[in-house]
Amino acid sequence: MFERAPTLAVIGGGQLARMMAQPAIGLGLPLRLLAEAPGVSAAQVIPDHIVGDYADLPTLREATAGCRVVTFDHEHVPIAHLRALAADGIAVRPAPEALVHAQDKAVMRQRLAELGVPCPRNAVVATRADVESFGLPCVLKTTRGGYDGKGVWVVRDLAEADLAFETAAAAGVQVLAEELVDFRRELSALVARSPSGQAAAYAVVASTQLDGVCHEVVAPAPDLAPALAGEAQQIALRLAGALDVTGILAVELFETTDGRILVNELAMRPHNTGHWSQDGAVTSQFENHLRAVMDLPLGSPAPRARWTVMVNILGGPTDSGRLFDGLPHAMARDPHLRVHLYGKDLRPGRKVGHVNAYGDDLDDCLERARHAAAWFRGDLGDESE
């Protein structure tokens, strides 16, 4: 008689949960989803789902009932609730003790300092005087809740700090000041780690941002010194072990103009800078996340091609984007292109999909991926070739 695999609960109905569904099918792994609203991205493809508030403990218990393991599409579930689920006997992966470092930037900075991990100079600030003492220009961040450029301000004048303090006060969180790093580019080192301690490191990638949102990723990072690439991977592997992370850990870094790397942010879930791995690696970040949280042997993170370029499809200033209607042009122009749409309504700046192009010529991959993303966005005319 066929024995059904244990059900994995996933909290959050965004595109990351949606993209876990495909490798789950291949692994024969049933998913149970807690979606924040009817018809959200992941709810469209995961039939076993309920709709509710992830900040409500009874709802979390309903969503995880009968599940052996719970994992996440985002990092915002209250730590106290996660500890309650763990006390109920559910394996919370990553565990609350790890996840707090992705939830609270002040906690993260303190722990990284204790570990001797290179980071930008930073301090918690509460007043204009604190900011002045820290030094301008600087970057102010809310310690909790910010993402995709939200909750982050570049401050060159003390008056500009007021919005950060007002935002933080309204949310009941602190403000973290960080030095404005003189960096060449942003990098990301992504690793997977299982409860048994097995780990796998993906190629270090270069990412570019558009209005605070990840826009483009090149794997591997071009012209990255092997010593720096190795250092970035070692930092990510060390943090995964020291923080006891289970699943995917993405370590976003600055490559400074004087040849150093500094840790910028941590994410303990599949990450935008790892989307290239769906088509450019032997095992995608989504499959390795599932393997890790279920304590299965990890798959190879090795690249399938010399280069892979991921470009996000972002909603334009109007609703003129093509999305599904853009598939005929994009696919006909480039049969090797891989398109991933999230089933989301268009909004300016919103991530609604991404494209991956891979091959031996980086310039060719860049052109193909950028053209396709621009076409879906509606930035190119109908006669574009």
C-alpha positions as CSV (number, residue, x, y, z in Angstrom):
1,M,0.0,0.0,0.0
2,F,1.3,3.5,-0.9
3,E,2.3,5.5,2.2
4,R,1.5,9.1,1.9
5,A,4.4,11.5,2.6
6,P,4.1,13.8,5.6
7,T,2.4,17.1,4.9
8,L,4.5,20.3,5.0
9,A,2.8,23.5,6.2
10,V,3.8,26.7,4.5
11,I,2.9,30.1,6.1
12,G,2.3,32.9,3.6
13,G,0.7,32.8,0.1
14,G,3.2,34.8,-1.9
15,Q,5.3,33.8,-5.0
16,L,7.9,32.0,-2.9
17,A,5.3,29.6,-1.6
18,R,4.0,29.3,-5.1
19,M,7.4,28.3,-6.5
20,M,7.8,25.6,-3.8
21,A,4.8,23.8,-5.2
22,Q,6.5,22.6,-8.4
23,P,9.4,20.8,-6.7
24,A,7.0,19.5,-4.0
25,I,5.1,17.7,-6.8
26,G,8.3,16.0,-7.9
27,L,9.2,15.0,-4.4
28,G,5.7,13.7,-3.7
29,L,5.4,16.1,-0.8
30,P,1.9,17.4,0.1
31,L,1.8,21.1,1.0
32,R,-0.7,22.8,3.3
33,L,-0.9,26.6,2.9
34,L,-1.9,29.4,5.1
35,A,-2.8,32.2,2.7
36,E,-3.4,35.8,3.8
37,A,-6.3,36.3,1.3
38,P,-8.4,34.3,-1.2
39,G,-6.8,33.9,-4.6
40,V,-3.3,35.0,-3.7
41,S,-0.3,33.7,-5.7
42,A,0.3,30.4,-3.9
43,A,-3.3,29.7,-3.2
44,Q,-3.9,29.5,-7.0
45,V,-1.6,26.4,-7.2
46,I,-1.8,24.7,-3.7
47,P,-5.4,23.3,-3.3
48,D,-5.0,22.4,0.4
49,H,-5.1,25.9,1.8
50,I,-6.9,28.0,4.4
51,V,-7.2,31.8,4.5
52,G,-6.3,33.6,7.7
53,D,-4.1,35.8,9.7
54,Y,-0.5,34.5,10.3
55,A,-0.4,36.7,13.4
56,D,-3.3,34.7,15.0
57,L,-2.1,31.7,17.0
58,P,-5.4,29.6,16.7
59,T,-5.3,30.2,12.9
60,L,-1.6,29.0,12.8
61,R,-2.6,25.9,14.8
62,E,-5.5,25.2,12.4
63,A,-3.1,25.5,9.4
64,T,-0.5,23.3,10.9
65,A,-2.8,20.6,12.4
66,G,-1.5,17.1,11.4
67,C,1.7,18.5,9.8
68,R,5.1,17.4,10.9
69,V,7.0,20.5,9.7
70,V,6.2,24.1,9.1
71,T,8.2,26.6,7.0
72,F,7.6,30.1,5.6
73,D,7.1,32.3,2.6
74,H,8.1,35.3,4.8
75,E,9.7,36.0,8.1
76,H,6.9,38.0,9.9
77,V,5.2,35.3,12.0
78,P,5.5,36.4,15.7
79,I,8.3,34.5,17.5
80,A,6.1,33.7,20.5
81,H,3.6,31.9,18.2
82,L,6.4,29.9,16.6
83,R,7.6,28.8,20.0
84,A,4.0,27.7,20.8
85,L,3.9,25.6,17.6
86,A,7.2,24.0,18.5
87,A,5.8,23.3,22.0
88,D,2.9,21.5,20.2
89,G,5.4,19.2,18.6
90,I,5.7,20.7,15.2
91,A,9.2,21.1,13.7
92,V,9.5,24.9,13.0
93,R,12.1,25.3,10.2
94,P,13.9,27.7,10.5
95,A,13.4,27.6,14.2
96,P,12.3,30.8,16.2
97,E,15.8,31.2,17.6
98,A,17.2,31.5,14.1
99,L,14.4,33.4,12.5
100,V,14.6,36.3,15.0
101,H,17.9,37.3,13.3
102,A,16.0,37.8,10.0
103,Q,13.1,39.6,11.8
104,D,15.0,42.1,13.8
105,K,18.0,43.9,12.3
106,A,19.3,45.1,15.7
107,V,19.4,41.6,17.0
108,M,21.0,40.4,13.8
109,R,23.7,43.1,13.9
110,Q,24.5,42.3,17.6
111,R,24.9,38.6,16.9
112,L,27.0,39.2,13.8
113,A,29.3,41.5,15.8
114,E,29.7,38.7,18.4
115,L,30.6,36.3,15.6
116,G,33.2,38.7,14.1
117,V,31.4,38.9,10.8
118,P,32.3,42.0,8.7
119,C,29.3,44.4,8.7
120,P,28.8,48.2,8.1
121,R,29.3,50.3,11.2
122,N,25.9,50.5,13.0
123,A,24.1,51.7,16.1
124,V,20.5,51.9,17.4
125,V,19.4,55.5,17.4
126,A,16.4,57.3,19.0
127,T,16.9,61.0,18.4
128,R,18.3,63.5,15.9
129,A,21.2,63.9,18.4
130,D,21.9,60.2,18.2
131,V,22.0,60.4,14.4
132,E,24.3,63.5,14.5
133,S,26.6,61.6,16.9
134,F,26.6,58.6,14.6
135,G,27.6,60.7,11.6
136,L,26.0,61.9,8.3
137,P,25.4,60.8,5.7
138,C,24.0,57.5,6.9
139,V,21.3,54.9,6.3
140,L,18.4,54.6,8.7
141,K,16.3,51.4,8.9
142,T,13.4,50.3,11.0
143,T,14.6,47.3,12.9
144,R,11.5,45.2,12.0
145,G,9.1,45.0,9.0
146,G,11.1,46.7,6.2
147,Y,11.7,44.9,2.9
148,D,12.1,45.8,-0.8
149,G,13.3,49.3,0.0
150,K,10.5,50.0,2.5
151,G,11.6,51.1,6.0
152,V,15.0,52.3,4.6
153,W,16.1,55.9,4.3
154,V,19.4,57.5,3.1
155,V,19.8,60.5,5.4
156,R,22.1,63.4,4.5
157,D,20.4,66.0,6.7
158,L,19.2,65.7,10.3
159,A,15.7,66.8,9.3
160,E,15.5,63.8,6.9
161,A,15.7,61.5,10.0
162,D,12.2,62.5,11.2
163,L,10.3,60.3,8.8
164,A,12.3,57.2,10.0
165,F,11.5,58.0,13.7
166,E,7.9,58.7,12.9
167,T,7.5,55.4,11.0
168,A,9.3,53.4,13.7
169,A,7.2,55.0,16.5
170,A,4.0,54.2,14.7
171,A,5.1,50.6,14.3
172,G,6.5,50.3,17.8
173,V,10.0,49.4,16.6
174,Q,13.5,50.9,16.8
175,V,15.7,52.7,14.3
176,L,19.1,51.3,13.2
177,A,21.7,53.7,11.8
178,E,24.3,52.2,9.4
179,E,27.2,53.8,7.6
180,L,26.5,54.7,4.0
181,V,28.9,52.1,2.4
182,D,30.9,53.1,-0.6
183,F,30.3,49.9,-2.5
184,R,31.0,48.7,-6.0
185,R,28.0,46.4,-6.2
186,E,25.7,44.1,-4.2
187,L,26.4,40.4,-4.0
188,S,24.4,37.5,-2.5
189,A,25.7,34.2,-1.1
190,L,22.9,31.6,-0.8
191,V,23.2,28.3,1.1
192,A,20.9,25.5,2.1
193,R,21.3,23.6,5.4
194,S,19.5,20.6,6.8
195,P,18.8,19.7,10.5
196,S,21.5,17.0,10.2
197,G,24.0,19.7,9.3
198,Q,24.5,19.0,5.6
199,A,25.0,22.2,3.7
200,A,25.2,23.3,0.1
201,A,26.5,26.6,-1.3
202,Y,25.3,28.2,-4.5
203,A,27.5,30.4,-6.7
204,V,27.8,33.9,-5.4
205,V,25.7,36.3,-7.6
206,A,25.7,40.0,-8.4
207,S,22.4,41.8,-8.0
208,T,21.1,45.3,-9.0
209,Q,18.3,47.2,-7.4
210,L,15.5,49.3,-9.0
211,D,13.8,51.7,-6.5
212,G,14.9,49.5,-3.7
213,V,13.6,46.3,-5.3
214,C,15.8,43.5,-6.7
215,H,15.8,43.9,-10.4
216,E,18.5,41.8,-12.0
217,V,20.8,39.0,-10.9
218,V,23.8,37.6,-12.7
219,A,25.1,34.1,-11.7
220,P,27.9,33.8,-11.0
221,A,29.0,37.4,-10.2
222,P,31.2,38.6,-13.1
223,D,34.8,39.4,-12.4
224,L,34.5,38.4,-8.7
225,A,37.9,37.5,-7.3
226,P,37.9,33.8,-6.3
227,A,39.1,34.7,-2.8
228,L,36.2,37.1,-2.3
229,A,33.7,34.5,-3.7
230,G,35.1,31.9,-1.3
231,E,35.0,34.3,1.6
232,A,31.3,35.1,0.9
233,Q,30.4,31.5,0.7
234,Q,32.3,30.7,3.9
235,I,30.5,33.6,5.7
236,A,27.1,32.2,4.6
237,L,28.0,28.7,5.6
238,R,29.3,29.8,9.0
239,L,26.2,31.9,9.7
240,A,23.9,29.0,8.7
241,G,25.7,26.8,11.3
242,A,26.1,29.4,14.0
243,L,22.5,30.6,13.8
244,D,21.3,27.0,13.4
245,V,19.4,27.8,10.2
246,T,17.3,25.1,8.5
247,G,16.4,25.7,4.9
248,I,17.7,28.4,2.6
249,L,19.8,31.3,4.0
250,A,20.5,34.2,1.7
251,V,23.3,36.6,2.8
252,E,23.2,39.9,1.0
253,L,26.5,41.6,0.9
254,F,28.3,44.8,-0.3
255,E,31.5,44.5,-2.3
256,T,33.2,47.7,-1.3
257,T,35.3,49.8,-3.6
258,D,38.4,48.9,-1.6
259,G,37.9,45.2,-2.2
260,R,36.2,44.0,1.0
261,I,32.8,42.4,1.6
262,L,30.3,43.4,4.3
263,V,27.1,41.7,5.3
264,N,24.0,43.8,4.6
265,E,20.9,41.7,5.2
266,L,19.9,38.1,6.0
267,A,16.9,36.2,4.7
268,M,15.9,32.7,6.0
269,R,13.7,31.5,3.1
270,P,14.1,31.2,-0.7
271,H,15.2,34.6,-1.9
272,N,14.9,36.7,-5.1
273,T,18.6,36.5,-5.7
274,G,18.3,32.7,-5.9
275,H,15.5,32.6,-8.6
276,W,18.2,32.0,-11.3
277,S,18.7,28.5,-9.8
278,Q,15.3,27.4,-11.1
279,D,16.8,27.0,-14.5
280,G,20.5,27.6,-14.0
281,A,21.4,25.1,-11.3
282,V,21.1,21.3,-11.0
283,T,18.8,21.8,-7.9
284,S,16.8,24.9,-7.4
285,Q,16.8,26.9,-4.2
286,F,13.1,25.9,-3.8
287,E,13.8,22.2,-4.1
288,N,16.7,22.4,-1.7
289,H,14.6,24.4,0.8
290,L,12.0,21.6,0.8
291,R,14.7,18.9,1.0
292,A,16.4,20.8,3.9
293,V,13.3,21.4,6.0
294,M,12.2,17.8,5.5
295,D,15.7,16.6,6.4
296,L,16.3,14.9,3.0
297,P,19.7,14.8,1.4
298,L,20.4,18.0,-0.4
299,G,20.7,18.3,-4.2
300,S,23.7,19.7,-6.1
301,P,23.8,23.5,-6.3
302,A,26.2,23.4,-9.3
303,P,25.4,25.6,-12.3
304,R,24.0,24.0,-15.4
305,A,25.4,26.8,-17.7
306,R,28.3,29.2,-17.6
307,W,26.0,32.2,-17.1
308,T,22.4,32.6,-15.9
309,V,20.7,36.0,-15.8
310,M,17.4,36.6,-13.9
311,V,15.5,39.8,-14.5
312,N,12.3,40.6,-12.5
313,I,9.1,41.6,-14.3
314,L,7.9,44.6,-12.4
315,G,4.6,46.4,-12.8
316,G,5.0,49.6,-14.8
317,P,3.6,53.0,-14.2
318,T,0.4,52.0,-15.9
319,D,-1.5,48.8,-16.4
320,S,-0.2,48.4,-20.0
321,G,2.0,45.4,-19.2
322,R,1.3,42.2,-21.2
323,L,2.1,39.4,-18.8
324,F,0.3,36.2,-20.1
325,D,-0.5,38.0,-23.5
326,G,3.2,38.6,-23.8
327,L,4.1,35.0,-23.8
328,P,3.8,34.4,-27.6
329,H,6.4,37.1,-28.4
330,A,8.8,36.2,-25.7
331,M,8.7,32.5,-26.4
332,A,8.9,32.9,-30.2
333,R,11.8,35.3,-30.0
334,D,13.8,33.1,-27.6
335,P,12.8,29.4,-27.3
336,H,15.5,28.9,-24.6
337,L,14.0,31.6,-22.3
338,R,12.3,30.5,-19.1
339,V,9.3,32.6,-17.9
340,H,7.9,32.5,-14.4
341,L,4.7,34.4,-13.7
342,Y,3.2,34.8,-10.3
343,G,-0.5,35.2,-10.9
344,K,-0.5,38.7,-9.4
345,D,-2.4,41.8,-10.4
346,L,-0.3,44.5,-11.9
347,R,0.7,47.4,-9.7
348,P,3.5,49.9,-10.3
349,G,6.8,48.5,-9.0
350,R,5.3,45.2,-7.9
351,K,7.1,41.9,-8.6
352,V,4.8,40.0,-10.9
353,G,7.2,37.5,-12.4
354,H,10.7,36.9,-13.6
355,V,12.6,35.6,-16.6
356,N,15.8,33.5,-16.7
357,A,18.2,33.3,-19.7
358,Y,21.2,31.1,-19.6
359,G,24.1,30.3,-21.9
360,D,27.9,30.7,-22.6
361,D,27.8,34.4,-23.6
362,L,27.0,36.9,-20.8
363,D,26.1,39.8,-23.0
364,D,23.7,37.6,-25.0
365,C,22.0,36.4,-21.8
366,L,21.7,39.9,-20.5
367,E,20.1,41.2,-23.7
368,R,17.7,38.3,-23.9
369,A,16.5,38.5,-20.3
370,R,16.3,42.3,-20.3
371,H,14.3,42.4,-23.6
372,A,11.8,39.8,-22.4
373,A,11.3,41.5,-19.0
374,A,10.8,44.9,-20.8
375,W,8.3,43.3,-23.2
376,F,6.2,41.9,-20.4
377,R,6.4,45.2,-18.6
378,G,5.0,47.0,-21.7
379,D,8.1,49.1,-22.3
380,L,8.6,47.9,-25.9
381,G,6.5,48.6,-28.9
382,D,4.7,45.8,-30.8
383,E,7.3,46.0,-33.7
384,S,10.2,45.2,-31.4
385,E,12.4,42.3,-32.5
